Amino acid sequence: MTQALHHITKQDDKLFIYSMNKRLRITAIFTDDESANKHMEKTDDAVVACFGPFVFLANKYDHGTRE
């Protein structure tokens, strides 16, 4: 079994996902659903994308910027 990994971004970290013609700032990345769900219970973050083993979260009140 592989160990679940995660990264909670810091204020100075800048990682964006483009979705629905908007740029959203990523607030956390997880490699397992259970850890992501626990994080979302405590924060205003929500899943915005999944790619391979990675689950990308952004603040659910972030309306993004149009590109």
PATORKE-197203 format. One line per field, with one value per residue (C-alpha): x, y, z negated; residue number from 1; residue in one letter. Coordinates in nm, 2 decimals. Layout:
xx: (X_...)
yy: (Y_...)
zz: (Z_...)
n: (NUM_...)
res: (a_...)
This chain:
xx: (0.00_0.14_0.13_-0.12_0.04_-0.08_0.03_-0.15_-0.04_0.11_0.00_0.30_0.24_0.09_-0.06_-0.36_-0.60_-0.79_-1.15_-1.46_-1.26_-1.16_-0.83_-0.87_-0.59_-0.52_-0.53_-0.44_-0.35_-0.42_-0.36_-0.65_-1.02_-1.05_-0.78_-0.93_-1.27_-1.14_-0.97_-1.28_-1.49_-1.26_-1.22_-1.40_-1.21_-1.38_-1.25_-1.20_-1.00_-0.86_-0.57_-0.42_-0.37_-0.40_-0.71_-0.69_-0.88_-0.96_-1.16_-1.53_-1.59_-1.32_-1.50_-1.17_-1.05_-1.16_-0.88)
yy: (0.00_0.34_0.63_0.91_1.24_1.59_1.95_2.25_2.56_2.86_3.22_3.27_2.95_3.02_2.71_2.76_2.52_2.64_2.52_2.65_2.94_3.05_3.04_2.90_2.91_2.57_2.56_2.19_1.87_1.52_1.17_1.01_1.09_1.02_1.28_1.53_1.49_1.54_1.86_1.99_1.93_2.18_2.44_2.62_2.41_2.20_1.96_2.14_1.88_1.53_1.40_1.06_1.01_1.38_1.56_1.94_2.17_2.54_2.77_2.72_3.09_3.17_3.27_3.26_3.51_3.50_3.42)
zz: (0.00_0.09_-0.15_-0.09_-0.02_-0.04_-0.01_-0.16_0.02_-0.15_-0.08_0.15_0.35_0.69_0.87_1.10_1.27_1.58_1.58_1.76_1.90_1.55_1.37_1.01_0.75_0.60_0.22_0.16_0.34_0.22_0.35_0.17_0.14_-0.23_-0.32_-0.07_-0.23_-0.58_-0.47_-0.30_-0.62_-0.80_-0.52_-0.24_0.02_0.28_0.56_0.89_1.07_1.06_1.27_1.22_0.84_0.77_0.63_0.67_0.43_0.45_0.23_0.32_0.30_0.55_0.87_1.06_1.32_1.68_1.93)
n: (1_2_3_4_5_6_7_8_9_10_11_12_13_14_15_16_17_18_19_20_21_22_23_24_25_26_27_28_29_30_31_32_33_34_35_36_37_38_39_40_41_42_43_44_45_46_47_48_49_50_51_52_53_54_55_56_57_58_59_60_61_62_63_64_65_66_67)
res: (m_t_q_a_l_h_h_i_t_k_q_d_d_k_l_f_i_y_s_m_n_k_r_l_r_i_t_a_i_f_t_d_d_e_s_a_n_k_h_m_e_k_t_d_d_a_v_v_a_c_f_g_p_f_v_f_l_a_n_k_y_d_h_g_t_r_e)
